[in-house]
């Protein structure tokens, strides 16, 4: 079974599309664990609607606002699946996503997780086969990857950025690698007041170092590099 863990903070509209995408999956042996990270919008209304659709397969948890990593860890604790995927509320899965990720992982016993290319807004992110050296140099694997639950190390709740990069580096240090699927298996919706995912074009980080977002990016990268001796 796959445990789909969804942290959500004021993303009711995105959550509707996320859950609709899960409902269309060709693989249906899953549970959904939604962790409401202190939302103040109509997230609970969305949950009630989809609880009628998914029934006992949907588990709903609430906590005070503590951030995405804490919400993911909270959702992982009661997870029953042999596999788990951390699906942010702004992720819309392609119908075959879970099936392809699971089949790939089952056929690759040496790998601890499977990941794919994706679309962020209107931009395609075409990735590449797992490469430890590239992973040390930059973040390129998202949290929307299927993980063997026994190999999941937990998210570092002290980090405000690069939680995804940190977890794959931690898994690498623990001797766990990934397997890439050469397909676009999900889309990340953009827009809205709150989002767990942020992106700026590459030139901004080179040419606009004074931007607050770029400053935070560089500070966060320094923390990751220090933690992992990069």
PyMOL CGO cylinders between C-alpha atoms (Angstrom):
from pymol import cmd
from pymol.cgo import CYLINDER

trace = [
    CYLINDER, 0.00, 0.00, 0.00, 1.03, 3.59, -0.65, 0.3, 1, 1, 1, 1, 1, 1,
    CYLINDER, 1.03, 3.59, -0.65, 0.55, 6.28, 1.98, 0.3, 1, 1, 1, 1, 1, 1,
    CYLINDER, 0.55, 6.28, 1.98, -0.07, 9.65, 0.33, 0.3, 1, 1, 1, 1, 1, 1,
    CYLINDER, -0.07, 9.65, 0.33, 0.83, 12.38, 2.82, 0.3, 1, 1, 1, 1, 1, 1,
    CYLINDER, 0.83, 12.38, 2.82, -0.44, 15.88, 2.07, 0.3, 1, 1, 1, 1, 1, 1,
    CYLINDER, -0.44, 15.88, 2.07, 0.64, 18.89, 4.17, 0.3, 1, 1, 1, 1, 1, 1,
    CYLINDER, 0.64, 18.89, 4.17, -1.69, 21.82, 3.60, 0.3, 1, 1, 1, 1, 1, 1,
    CYLINDER, -1.69, 21.82, 3.60, -1.62, 25.43, 4.71, 0.3, 1, 1, 1, 1, 1, 1,
    CYLINDER, -1.62, 25.43, 4.71, -4.31, 27.78, 3.31, 0.3, 1, 1, 1, 1, 1, 1,
    CYLINDER, -4.31, 27.78, 3.31, -4.50, 25.99, -0.02, 0.3, 1, 1, 1, 1, 1, 1,
    CYLINDER, -4.50, 25.99, -0.02, -8.12, 24.90, -0.14, 0.3, 1, 1, 1, 1, 1, 1,
    CYLINDER, -8.12, 24.90, -0.14, -8.50, 25.56, -3.88, 0.3, 1, 1, 1, 1, 1, 1,
    CYLINDER, -8.50, 25.56, -3.88, -5.32, 23.70, -4.76, 0.3, 1, 1, 1, 1, 1, 1,
    CYLINDER, -5.32, 23.70, -4.76, -6.29, 20.82, -2.47, 0.3, 1, 1, 1, 1, 1, 1,
    CYLINDER, -6.29, 20.82, -2.47, -9.49, 20.24, -4.46, 0.3, 1, 1, 1, 1, 1, 1,
    CYLINDER, -9.49, 20.24, -4.46, -7.47, 19.64, -7.64, 0.3, 1, 1, 1, 1, 1, 1,
    CYLINDER, -7.47, 19.64, -7.64, -4.86, 17.58, -5.80, 0.3, 1, 1, 1, 1, 1, 1,
    CYLINDER, -4.86, 17.58, -5.80, -7.45, 15.19, -4.39, 0.3, 1, 1, 1, 1, 1, 1,
    CYLINDER, -7.45, 15.19, -4.39, -9.29, 15.01, -7.71, 0.3, 1, 1, 1, 1, 1, 1,
    CYLINDER, -9.29, 15.01, -7.71, -6.02, 13.90, -9.31, 0.3, 1, 1, 1, 1, 1, 1,
    CYLINDER, -6.02, 13.90, -9.31, -5.58, 11.19, -6.70, 0.3, 1, 1, 1, 1, 1, 1,
    CYLINDER, -5.58, 11.19, -6.70, -9.12, 9.95, -7.32, 0.3, 1, 1, 1, 1, 1, 1,
    CYLINDER, -9.12, 9.95, -7.32, -8.19, 9.38, -11.00, 0.3, 1, 1, 1, 1, 1, 1,
    CYLINDER, -8.19, 9.38, -11.00, -5.18, 7.16, -10.22, 0.3, 1, 1, 1, 1, 1, 1,
    CYLINDER, -5.18, 7.16, -10.22, -4.97, 3.83, -12.03, 0.3, 1, 1, 1, 1, 1, 1,
    CYLINDER, -4.97, 3.83, -12.03, -3.47, 2.37, -8.84, 0.3, 1, 1, 1, 1, 1, 1,
    CYLINDER, -3.47, 2.37, -8.84, -5.92, 2.44, -5.95, 0.3, 1, 1, 1, 1, 1, 1,
    CYLINDER, -5.92, 2.44, -5.95, -4.34, 0.62, -3.01, 0.3, 1, 1, 1, 1, 1, 1,
    CYLINDER, -4.34, 0.62, -3.01, -3.55, 3.76, -1.07, 0.3, 1, 1, 1, 1, 1, 1,
    CYLINDER, -3.55, 3.76, -1.07, -4.42, 5.79, 1.98, 0.3, 1, 1, 1, 1, 1, 1,
    CYLINDER, -4.42, 5.79, 1.98, -4.45, 9.60, 2.11, 0.3, 1, 1, 1, 1, 1, 1,
    CYLINDER, -4.45, 9.60, 2.11, -3.22, 11.41, 5.21, 0.3, 1, 1, 1, 1, 1, 1,
    CYLINDER, -3.22, 11.41, 5.21, -3.90, 15.14, 5.15, 0.3, 1, 1, 1, 1, 1, 1,
    CYLINDER, -3.90, 15.14, 5.15, -2.23, 17.32, 7.77, 0.3, 1, 1, 1, 1, 1, 1,
    CYLINDER, -2.23, 17.32, 7.77, -3.79, 20.76, 8.17, 0.3, 1, 1, 1, 1, 1, 1,
    CYLINDER, -3.79, 20.76, 8.17, -0.90, 22.97, 9.27, 0.3, 1, 1, 1, 1, 1, 1,
    CYLINDER, -0.90, 22.97, 9.27, -2.98, 25.67, 10.95, 0.3, 1, 1, 1, 1, 1, 1,
    CYLINDER, -2.98, 25.67, 10.95, -4.96, 26.82, 7.91, 0.3, 1, 1, 1, 1, 1, 1,
    CYLINDER, -4.96, 26.82, 7.91, -7.47, 29.63, 8.24, 0.3, 1, 1, 1, 1, 1, 1,
    CYLINDER, -7.47, 29.63, 8.24, -9.24, 29.15, 4.90, 0.3, 1, 1, 1, 1, 1, 1,
    CYLINDER, -9.24, 29.15, 4.90, -11.92, 26.58, 4.00, 0.3, 1, 1, 1, 1, 1, 1,
    CYLINDER, -11.92, 26.58, 4.00, -9.67, 23.52, 4.02, 0.3, 1, 1, 1, 1, 1, 1,
    CYLINDER, -9.67, 23.52, 4.02, -12.00, 21.70, 6.42, 0.3, 1, 1, 1, 1, 1, 1,
    CYLINDER, -12.00, 21.70, 6.42, -14.91, 22.12, 3.99, 0.3, 1, 1, 1, 1, 1, 1,
    CYLINDER, -14.91, 22.12, 3.99, -12.85, 20.52, 1.23, 0.3, 1, 1, 1, 1, 1, 1,
    CYLINDER, -12.85, 20.52, 1.23, -11.92, 17.64, 3.55, 0.3, 1, 1, 1, 1, 1, 1,
    CYLINDER, -11.92, 17.64, 3.55, -15.58, 16.96, 4.42, 0.3, 1, 1, 1, 1, 1, 1,
    CYLINDER, -15.58, 16.96, 4.42, -16.47, 16.78, 0.73, 0.3, 1, 1, 1, 1, 1, 1,
    CYLINDER, -16.47, 16.78, 0.73, -13.68, 14.36, -0.15, 0.3, 1, 1, 1, 1, 1, 1,
    CYLINDER, -13.68, 14.36, -0.15, -14.16, 12.29, 3.00, 0.3, 1, 1, 1, 1, 1, 1,
    CYLINDER, -14.16, 12.29, 3.00, -17.48, 11.25, 1.46, 0.3, 1, 1, 1, 1, 1, 1,
    CYLINDER, -17.48, 11.25, 1.46, -15.61, 10.19, -1.69, 0.3, 1, 1, 1, 1, 1, 1,
    CYLINDER, -15.61, 10.19, -1.69, -12.61, 8.40, -0.16, 0.3, 1, 1, 1, 1, 1, 1,
    CYLINDER, -12.61, 8.40, -0.16, -14.24, 7.20, 3.06, 0.3, 1, 1, 1, 1, 1, 1,
    CYLINDER, -14.24, 7.20, 3.06, -11.95, 5.50, 5.60, 0.3, 1, 1, 1, 1, 1, 1,
    CYLINDER, -11.95, 5.50, 5.60, -8.99, 5.78, 3.21, 0.3, 1, 1, 1, 1, 1, 1,
    CYLINDER, -8.99, 5.78, 3.21, -8.74, 9.50, 4.01, 0.3, 1, 1, 1, 1, 1, 1,
    CYLINDER, -8.74, 9.50, 4.01, -7.26, 10.40, 7.40, 0.3, 1, 1, 1, 1, 1, 1,
    CYLINDER, -7.26, 10.40, 7.40, -7.40, 14.02, 8.53, 0.3, 1, 1, 1, 1, 1, 1,
    CYLINDER, -7.40, 14.02, 8.53, -5.04, 15.49, 11.13, 0.3, 1, 1, 1, 1, 1, 1,
    CYLINDER, -5.04, 15.49, 11.13, -4.72, 19.04, 12.44, 0.3, 1, 1, 1, 1, 1, 1,
    CYLINDER, -4.72, 19.04, 12.44, -1.90, 20.93, 14.12, 0.3, 1, 1, 1, 1, 1, 1,
    CYLINDER, -1.90, 20.93, 14.12, -0.88, 24.49, 14.88, 0.3, 1, 1, 1, 1, 1, 1,
    CYLINDER, -0.88, 24.49, 14.88, 1.15, 26.12, 12.11, 0.3, 1, 1, 1, 1, 1, 1,
    CYLINDER, 1.15, 26.12, 12.11, 4.60, 24.54, 12.37, 0.3, 1, 1, 1, 1, 1, 1,
    CYLINDER, 4.60, 24.54, 12.37, 5.68, 24.39, 8.74, 0.3, 1, 1, 1, 1, 1, 1,
    CYLINDER, 5.68, 24.39, 8.74, 5.65, 21.84, 5.92, 0.3, 1, 1, 1, 1, 1, 1,
    CYLINDER, 5.65, 21.84, 5.92, 8.37, 19.57, 7.35, 0.3, 1, 1, 1, 1, 1, 1,
    CYLINDER, 8.37, 19.57, 7.35, 6.61, 19.20, 10.70, 0.3, 1, 1, 1, 1, 1, 1,
    CYLINDER, 6.61, 19.20, 10.70, 3.32, 18.50, 8.89, 0.3, 1, 1, 1, 1, 1, 1,
    CYLINDER, 3.32, 18.50, 8.89, 4.97, 15.83, 6.73, 0.3, 1, 1, 1, 1, 1, 1,
    CYLINDER, 4.97, 15.83, 6.73, 6.54, 14.15, 9.73, 0.3, 1, 1, 1, 1, 1, 1,
    CYLINDER, 6.54, 14.15, 9.73, 3.21, 14.24, 11.55, 0.3, 1, 1, 1, 1, 1, 1,
    CYLINDER, 3.21, 14.24, 11.55, 1.55, 12.53, 8.60, 0.3, 1, 1, 1, 1, 1, 1,
    CYLINDER, 1.55, 12.53, 8.60, 4.29, 9.90, 8.32, 0.3, 1, 1, 1, 1, 1, 1,
    CYLINDER, 4.29, 9.90, 8.32, 3.87, 8.67, 11.91, 0.3, 1, 1, 1, 1, 1, 1,
    CYLINDER, 3.87, 8.67, 11.91, 0.51, 6.90, 11.45, 0.3, 1, 1, 1, 1, 1, 1,
    CYLINDER, 0.51, 6.90, 11.45, 1.23, 5.90, 7.82, 0.3, 1, 1, 1, 1, 1, 1,
    CYLINDER, 1.23, 5.90, 7.82, 0.57, 2.20, 7.18, 0.3, 1, 1, 1, 1, 1, 1,
    CYLINDER, 0.57, 2.20, 7.18, 1.95, 1.90, 3.66, 0.3, 1, 1, 1, 1, 1, 1,
    CYLINDER, 1.95, 1.90, 3.66, 5.07, 0.01, 2.66, 0.3, 1, 1, 1, 1, 1, 1,
    CYLINDER, 5.07, 0.01, 2.66, 5.63, 3.03, 0.41, 0.3, 1, 1, 1, 1, 1, 1,
    CYLINDER, 5.63, 3.03, 0.41, 4.94, 6.71, 0.99, 0.3, 1, 1, 1, 1, 1, 1,
    CYLINDER, 4.94, 6.71, 0.99, 4.81, 9.85, -1.11, 0.3, 1, 1, 1, 1, 1, 1,
    CYLINDER, 4.81, 9.85, -1.11, 4.75, 13.43, 0.17, 0.3, 1, 1, 1, 1, 1, 1,
    CYLINDER, 4.75, 13.43, 0.17, 2.35, 15.22, -2.13, 0.3, 1, 1, 1, 1, 1, 1,
    CYLINDER, 2.35, 15.22, -2.13, 2.04, 18.95, -1.53, 0.3, 1, 1, 1, 1, 1, 1,
    CYLINDER, 2.04, 18.95, -1.53, -1.48, 20.35, -1.94, 0.3, 1, 1, 1, 1, 1, 1,
    CYLINDER, -1.48, 20.35, -1.94, -0.49, 22.16, -5.15, 0.3, 1, 1, 1, 1, 1, 1,
    CYLINDER, -0.49, 22.16, -5.15, 0.53, 18.92, -6.90, 0.3, 1, 1, 1, 1, 1, 1,
    CYLINDER, 0.53, 18.92, -6.90, -1.77, 17.40, -9.52, 0.3, 1, 1, 1, 1, 1, 1,
    CYLINDER, -1.77, 17.40, -9.52, -0.88, 13.81, -10.37, 0.3, 1, 1, 1, 1, 1, 1,
    CYLINDER, -0.88, 13.81, -10.37, -1.13, 12.29, -13.82, 0.3, 1, 1, 1, 1, 1, 1,
    CYLINDER, -1.13, 12.29, -13.82, -3.48, 9.26, -13.65, 0.3, 1, 1, 1, 1, 1, 1,
    CYLINDER, -3.48, 9.26, -13.65, -0.68, 6.70, -13.98, 0.3, 1, 1, 1, 1, 1, 1,
    CYLINDER, -0.68, 6.70, -13.98, 1.74, 8.40, -11.57, 0.3, 1, 1, 1, 1, 1, 1,
    CYLINDER, 1.74, 8.40, -11.57, 1.42, 6.08, -8.58, 0.3, 1, 1, 1, 1, 1, 1,
    CYLINDER, 1.42, 6.08, -8.58, 1.31, 2.95, -10.70, 0.3, 1, 1, 1, 1, 1, 1,
    CYLINDER, 1.31, 2.95, -10.70, 4.43, 3.86, -12.69, 0.3, 1, 1, 1, 1, 1, 1,
    CYLINDER, 4.43, 3.86, -12.69, 6.39, 4.97, -9.63, 0.3, 1, 1, 1, 1, 1, 1,
    CYLINDER, 6.39, 4.97, -9.63, 5.49, 1.80, -7.75, 0.3, 1, 1, 1, 1, 1, 1,
    CYLINDER, 5.49, 1.80, -7.75, 6.24, -0.53, -10.67, 0.3, 1, 1, 1, 1, 1, 1,
    CYLINDER, 6.24, -0.53, -10.67, 9.57, 1.19, -11.25, 0.3, 1, 1, 1, 1, 1, 1,
    CYLINDER, 9.57, 1.19, -11.25, 10.55, 0.92, -7.59, 0.3, 1, 1, 1, 1, 1, 1,
    CYLINDER, 10.55, 0.92, -7.59, 9.50, -2.73, -7.37, 0.3, 1, 1, 1, 1, 1, 1,
    CYLINDER, 9.50, -2.73, -7.37, 11.61, -3.48, -10.45, 0.3, 1, 1, 1, 1, 1, 1,
    CYLINDER, 11.61, -3.48, -10.45, 14.61, -1.64, -8.94, 0.3, 1, 1, 1, 1, 1, 1,
    CYLINDER, 14.61, -1.64, -8.94, 15.35, -3.32, -5.59, 0.3, 1, 1, 1, 1, 1, 1,
    CYLINDER, 15.35, -3.32, -5.59, 18.60, -1.34, -5.30, 0.3, 1, 1, 1, 1, 1, 1,
    CYLINDER, 18.60, -1.34, -5.30, 16.68, 1.97, -5.20, 0.3, 1, 1, 1, 1, 1, 1,
    CYLINDER, 16.68, 1.97, -5.20, 14.94, 3.48, -2.18, 0.3, 1, 1, 1, 1, 1, 1,
    CYLINDER, 14.94, 3.48, -2.18, 12.78, 5.95, -4.09, 0.3, 1, 1, 1, 1, 1, 1,
    CYLINDER, 12.78, 5.95, -4.09, 11.51, 6.72, -7.58, 0.3, 1, 1, 1, 1, 1, 1,
    CYLINDER, 11.51, 6.72, -7.58, 11.09, 10.21, -9.01, 0.3, 1, 1, 1, 1, 1, 1,
    CYLINDER, 11.09, 10.21, -9.01, 10.04, 11.81, -12.29, 0.3, 1, 1, 1, 1, 1, 1,
    CYLINDER, 10.04, 11.81, -12.29, 10.15, 14.95, -14.37, 0.3, 1, 1, 1, 1, 1, 1,
    CYLINDER, 10.15, 14.95, -14.37, 7.35, 17.44, -13.80, 0.3, 1, 1, 1, 1, 1, 1,
    CYLINDER, 7.35, 17.44, -13.80, 5.75, 20.74, -14.82, 0.3, 1, 1, 1, 1, 1, 1,
    CYLINDER, 5.75, 20.74, -14.82, 5.81, 23.80, -12.55, 0.3, 1, 1, 1, 1, 1, 1,
    CYLINDER, 5.81, 23.80, -12.55, 3.20, 26.26, -13.77, 0.3, 1, 1, 1, 1, 1, 1,
    CYLINDER, 3.20, 26.26, -13.77, 4.01, 26.46, -17.47, 0.3, 1, 1, 1, 1, 1, 1,
    CYLINDER, 4.01, 26.46, -17.47, 7.66, 25.38, -17.17, 0.3, 1, 1, 1, 1, 1, 1,
    CYLINDER, 7.66, 25.38, -17.17, 8.78, 21.80, -17.79, 0.3, 1, 1, 1, 1, 1, 1,
    CYLINDER, 8.78, 21.80, -17.79, 11.48, 20.40, -15.53, 0.3, 1, 1, 1, 1, 1, 1,
    CYLINDER, 11.48, 20.40, -15.53, 13.06, 17.54, -17.50, 0.3, 1, 1, 1, 1, 1, 1,
    CYLINDER, 13.06, 17.54, -17.50, 15.25, 15.68, -15.05, 0.3, 1, 1, 1, 1, 1, 1,
    CYLINDER, 15.25, 15.68, -15.05, 17.88, 12.92, -15.46, 0.3, 1, 1, 1, 1, 1, 1,
    CYLINDER, 17.88, 12.92, -15.46, 18.99, 9.60, -13.97, 0.3, 1, 1, 1, 1, 1, 1,
    CYLINDER, 18.99, 9.60, -13.97, 20.01, 9.65, -10.32, 0.3, 1, 1, 1, 1, 1, 1,
    CYLINDER, 20.01, 9.65, -10.32, 23.43, 11.26, -9.94, 0.3, 1, 1, 1, 1, 1, 1,
    CYLINDER, 23.43, 11.26, -9.94, 24.95, 11.70, -6.48, 0.3, 1, 1, 1, 1, 1, 1,
    CYLINDER, 24.95, 11.70, -6.48, 27.43, 14.34, -7.63, 0.3, 1, 1, 1, 1, 1, 1,
    CYLINDER, 27.43, 14.34, -7.63, 24.69, 16.43, -9.22, 0.3, 1, 1, 1, 1, 1, 1,
    CYLINDER, 24.69, 16.43, -9.22, 22.59, 16.02, -6.10, 0.3, 1, 1, 1, 1, 1, 1,
    CYLINDER, 22.59, 16.02, -6.10, 25.45, 17.39, -4.02, 0.3, 1, 1, 1, 1, 1, 1,
    CYLINDER, 25.45, 17.39, -4.02, 25.66, 20.39, -6.35, 0.3, 1, 1, 1, 1, 1, 1,
    CYLINDER, 25.66, 20.39, -6.35, 21.99, 21.33, -6.55, 0.3, 1, 1, 1, 1, 1, 1,
    CYLINDER, 21.99, 21.33, -6.55, 18.45, 20.33, -5.60, 0.3, 1, 1, 1, 1, 1, 1,
    CYLINDER, 18.45, 20.33, -5.60, 16.59, 18.64, -8.42, 0.3, 1, 1, 1, 1, 1, 1,
    CYLINDER, 16.59, 18.64, -8.42, 14.37, 15.94, -6.87, 0.3, 1, 1, 1, 1, 1, 1,
    CYLINDER, 14.37, 15.94, -6.87, 11.06, 17.04, -5.35, 0.3, 1, 1, 1, 1, 1, 1,
    CYLINDER, 11.06, 17.04, -5.35, 9.21, 15.63, -2.36, 0.3, 1, 1, 1, 1, 1, 1,
    CYLINDER, 9.21, 15.63, -2.36, 6.62, 14.18, -4.77, 0.3, 1, 1, 1, 1, 1, 1,
    CYLINDER, 6.62, 14.18, -4.77, 8.67, 10.98, -5.08, 0.3, 1, 1, 1, 1, 1, 1,
    CYLINDER, 8.67, 10.98, -5.08, 7.72, 7.47, -3.98, 0.3, 1, 1, 1, 1, 1, 1,
    CYLINDER, 7.72, 7.47, -3.98, 9.82, 6.27, -1.01, 0.3, 1, 1, 1, 1, 1, 1,
    CYLINDER, 9.82, 6.27, -1.01, 10.22, 2.89, 0.61, 0.3, 1, 1, 1, 1, 1, 1,
    CYLINDER, 10.22, 2.89, 0.61, 8.86, 3.64, 4.07, 0.3, 1, 1, 1, 1, 1, 1,
    CYLINDER, 8.86, 3.64, 4.07, 11.60, 1.67, 5.81, 0.3, 1, 1, 1, 1, 1, 1,
    CYLINDER, 11.60, 1.67, 5.81, 14.22, 4.03, 4.35, 0.3, 1, 1, 1, 1, 1, 1,
    CYLINDER, 14.22, 4.03, 4.35, 12.46, 7.31, 5.20, 0.3, 1, 1, 1, 1, 1, 1,
    CYLINDER, 12.46, 7.31, 5.20, 14.71, 9.30, 7.59, 0.3, 1, 1, 1, 1, 1, 1,
    CYLINDER, 14.71, 9.30, 7.59, 12.24, 12.06, 8.51, 0.3, 1, 1, 1, 1, 1, 1,
    CYLINDER, 12.24, 12.06, 8.51, 12.33, 15.72, 7.54, 0.3, 1, 1, 1, 1, 1, 1,
    CYLINDER, 12.33, 15.72, 7.54, 14.52, 18.23, 9.37, 0.3, 1, 1, 1, 1, 1, 1,
    CYLINDER, 14.52, 18.23, 9.37, 11.97, 20.53, 10.98, 0.3, 1, 1, 1, 1, 1, 1,
    CYLINDER, 11.97, 20.53, 10.98, 14.54, 23.26, 11.64, 0.3, 1, 1, 1, 1, 1, 1,
    CYLINDER, 14.54, 23.26, 11.64, 14.88, 23.96, 7.91, 0.3, 1, 1, 1, 1, 1, 1,
    CYLINDER, 14.88, 23.96, 7.91, 12.64, 26.57, 6.29, 0.3, 1, 1, 1, 1, 1, 1,
    CYLINDER, 12.64, 26.57, 6.29, 13.85, 25.89, 2.76, 0.3, 1, 1, 1, 1, 1, 1,
    CYLINDER, 13.85, 25.89, 2.76, 15.42, 23.01, 0.79, 0.3, 1, 1, 1, 1, 1, 1,
    CYLINDER, 15.42, 23.01, 0.79, 13.65, 20.38, 2.90, 0.3, 1, 1, 1, 1, 1, 1,
    CYLINDER, 13.65, 20.38, 2.90, 13.45, 18.22, -0.23, 0.3, 1, 1, 1, 1, 1, 1,
    CYLINDER, 13.45, 18.22, -0.23, 17.16, 18.61, -1.05, 0.3, 1, 1, 1, 1, 1, 1,
    CYLINDER, 17.16, 18.61, -1.05, 18.05, 17.85, 2.55, 0.3, 1, 1, 1, 1, 1, 1,
    CYLINDER, 18.05, 17.85, 2.55, 16.10, 14.60, 2.70, 0.3, 1, 1, 1, 1, 1, 1,
    CYLINDER, 16.10, 14.60, 2.70, 17.64, 13.20, -0.50, 0.3, 1, 1, 1, 1, 1, 1,
    CYLINDER, 17.64, 13.20, -0.50, 21.12, 14.17, 0.67, 0.3, 1, 1, 1, 1, 1, 1,
    CYLINDER, 21.12, 14.17, 0.67, 20.41, 12.49, 4.01, 0.3, 1, 1, 1, 1, 1, 1,
    CYLINDER, 20.41, 12.49, 4.01, 19.21, 9.35, 2.26, 0.3, 1, 1, 1, 1, 1, 1,
    CYLINDER, 19.21, 9.35, 2.26, 22.29, 9.39, 0.04, 0.3, 1, 1, 1, 1, 1, 1,
    CYLINDER, 22.29, 9.39, 0.04, 24.49, 9.59, 3.14, 0.3, 1, 1, 1, 1, 1, 1,
    CYLINDER, 24.49, 9.59, 3.14, 22.57, 6.60, 4.52, 0.3, 1, 1, 1, 1, 1, 1,
    CYLINDER, 22.57, 6.60, 4.52, 23.41, 4.62, 1.38, 0.3, 1, 1, 1, 1, 1, 1,
    CYLINDER, 23.41, 4.62, 1.38, 20.00, 5.03, -0.31, 0.3, 1, 1, 1, 1, 1, 1,
    CYLINDER, 20.00, 5.03, -0.31, 19.67, 6.01, -3.97, 0.3, 1, 1, 1, 1, 1, 1,
    CYLINDER, 19.67, 6.01, -3.97, 16.82, 6.80, -6.35, 0.3, 1, 1, 1, 1, 1, 1,
    CYLINDER, 16.82, 6.80, -6.35, 15.60, 5.74, -9.78, 0.3, 1, 1, 1, 1, 1, 1,
    CYLINDER, 15.60, 5.74, -9.78, 14.37, 8.23, -12.38, 0.3, 1, 1, 1, 1, 1, 1,
    CYLINDER, 14.37, 8.23, -12.38, 11.26, 7.79, -14.52, 0.3, 1, 1, 1, 1, 1, 1,
    CYLINDER, 11.26, 7.79, -14.52, 11.62, 9.51, -17.88, 0.3, 1, 1, 1, 1, 1, 1,
    CYLINDER, 11.62, 9.51, -17.88, 8.10, 10.89, -17.90, 0.3, 1, 1, 1, 1, 1, 1,
    CYLINDER, 8.10, 10.89, -17.90, 6.29, 13.99, -16.66, 0.3, 1, 1, 1, 1, 1, 1,
    CYLINDER, 6.29, 13.99, -16.66, 4.06, 12.53, -13.97, 0.3, 1, 1, 1, 1, 1, 1,
    CYLINDER, 4.06, 12.53, -13.97, 2.74, 15.58, -12.18, 0.3, 1, 1, 1, 1, 1, 1,
    CYLINDER, 2.74, 15.58, -12.18, 2.14, 19.29, -12.37, 0.3, 1, 1, 1, 1, 1, 1,
    CYLINDER, 2.14, 19.29, -12.37, 2.64, 21.88, -9.64, 0.3, 1, 1, 1, 1, 1, 1,
    CYLINDER, 2.64, 21.88, -9.64, -0.04, 24.57, -9.73, 0.3, 1, 1, 1, 1, 1, 1,
    CYLINDER, -0.04, 24.57, -9.73, 1.15, 28.12, -9.22, 0.3, 1, 1, 1, 1, 1, 1,
    CYLINDER, 1.15, 28.12, -9.22, -0.65, 31.17, -7.87, 0.3, 1, 1, 1, 1, 1, 1,
    CYLINDER, -0.65, 31.17, -7.87, -2.60, 31.79, -4.69, 0.3, 1, 1, 1, 1, 1, 1,
    CYLINDER, -2.60, 31.79, -4.69, -1.72, 33.53, -1.47, 0.3, 1, 1, 1, 1, 1, 1,
    CYLINDER, -1.72, 33.53, -1.47, 0.03, 30.52, 0.07, 0.3, 1, 1, 1, 1, 1, 1,
    CYLINDER, 0.03, 30.52, 0.07, 2.21, 27.88, -1.52, 0.3, 1, 1, 1, 1, 1, 1,
    CYLINDER, 2.21, 27.88, -1.52, 4.63, 25.23, -0.33, 0.3, 1, 1, 1, 1, 1, 1,
    CYLINDER, 4.63, 25.23, -0.33, 6.57, 25.53, -3.62, 0.3, 1, 1, 1, 1, 1, 1,
    CYLINDER, 6.57, 25.53, -3.62, 8.53, 28.53, -4.90, 0.3, 1, 1, 1, 1, 1, 1,
    CYLINDER, 8.53, 28.53, -4.90, 10.65, 29.09, -8.00, 0.3, 1, 1, 1, 1, 1, 1,
    CYLINDER, 10.65, 29.09, -8.00, 12.51, 31.96, -9.66, 0.3, 1, 1, 1, 1, 1, 1,
    CYLINDER, 12.51, 31.96, -9.66, 14.24, 31.87, -13.07, 0.3, 1, 1, 1, 1, 1, 1,
    CYLINDER, 14.24, 31.87, -13.07, 17.95, 31.05, -12.87, 0.3, 1, 1, 1, 1, 1, 1,
    CYLINDER, 17.95, 31.05, -12.87, 19.07, 34.51, -14.00, 0.3, 1, 1, 1, 1, 1, 1,
    CYLINDER, 19.07, 34.51, -14.00, 17.51, 36.08, -10.90, 0.3, 1, 1, 1, 1, 1, 1,
    CYLINDER, 17.51, 36.08, -10.90, 19.97, 34.29, -8.64, 0.3, 1, 1, 1, 1, 1, 1,
    CYLINDER, 19.97, 34.29, -8.64, 22.90, 35.49, -10.77, 0.3, 1, 1, 1, 1, 1, 1,
    CYLINDER, 22.90, 35.49, -10.77, 21.85, 39.04, -11.52, 0.3, 1, 1, 1, 1, 1, 1,
    CYLINDER, 21.85, 39.04, -11.52, 19.55, 40.06, -8.67, 0.3, 1, 1, 1, 1, 1, 1,
    CYLINDER, 19.55, 40.06, -8.67, 21.34, 39.10, -5.41, 0.3, 1, 1, 1, 1, 1, 1,
    CYLINDER, 21.34, 39.10, -5.41, 19.62, 41.98, -3.57, 0.3, 1, 1, 1, 1, 1, 1,
    CYLINDER, 19.62, 41.98, -3.57, 16.15, 40.46, -3.95, 0.3, 1, 1, 1, 1, 1, 1,
    CYLINDER, 16.15, 40.46, -3.95, 14.85, 39.29, -0.54, 0.3, 1, 1, 1, 1, 1, 1,
    CYLINDER, 14.85, 39.29, -0.54, 13.93, 35.89, -2.00, 0.3, 1, 1, 1, 1, 1, 1,
    CYLINDER, 13.93, 35.89, -2.00, 17.41, 35.46, -3.47, 0.3, 1, 1, 1, 1, 1, 1,
    CYLINDER, 17.41, 35.46, -3.47, 19.03, 36.45, -0.16, 0.3, 1, 1, 1, 1, 1, 1,
    CYLINDER, 19.03, 36.45, -0.16, 16.92, 33.87, 1.69, 0.3, 1, 1, 1, 1, 1, 1,
    CYLINDER, 16.92, 33.87, 1.69, 17.79, 31.30, -0.98, 0.3, 1, 1, 1, 1, 1, 1,
    CYLINDER, 17.79, 31.30, -0.98, 21.52, 31.86, -0.56, 0.3, 1, 1, 1, 1, 1, 1,
    CYLINDER, 21.52, 31.86, -0.56, 21.27, 31.78, 3.23, 0.3, 1, 1, 1, 1, 1, 1,
    CYLINDER, 21.27, 31.78, 3.23, 19.30, 28.54, 3.13, 0.3, 1, 1, 1, 1, 1, 1,
    CYLINDER, 19.30, 28.54, 3.13, 21.77, 26.98, 0.68, 0.3, 1, 1, 1, 1, 1, 1,
    CYLINDER, 21.77, 26.98, 0.68, 24.65, 27.86, 3.01, 0.3, 1, 1, 1, 1, 1, 1,
    CYLINDER, 24.65, 27.86, 3.01, 22.87, 26.02, 5.84, 0.3, 1, 1, 1, 1, 1, 1,
    CYLINDER, 22.87, 26.02, 5.84, 22.42, 22.87, 3.72, 0.3, 1, 1, 1, 1, 1, 1,
    CYLINDER, 22.42, 22.87, 3.72, 26.01, 22.94, 2.49, 0.3, 1, 1, 1, 1, 1, 1,
    CYLINDER, 26.01, 22.94, 2.49, 27.30, 23.25, 6.05, 0.3, 1, 1, 1, 1, 1, 1,
    CYLINDER, 27.30, 23.25, 6.05, 25.04, 20.46, 7.33, 0.3, 1, 1, 1, 1, 1, 1,
    CYLINDER, 25.04, 20.46, 7.33, 26.13, 18.04, 4.59, 0.3, 1, 1, 1, 1, 1, 1,
    CYLINDER, 26.13, 18.04, 4.59, 29.75, 19.22, 4.23, 0.3, 1, 1, 1, 1, 1, 1,
    CYLINDER, 29.75, 19.22, 4.23, 29.29, 20.18, 0.58, 0.3, 1, 1, 1, 1, 1, 1,
]
cmd.load_cgo(trace, "trace")
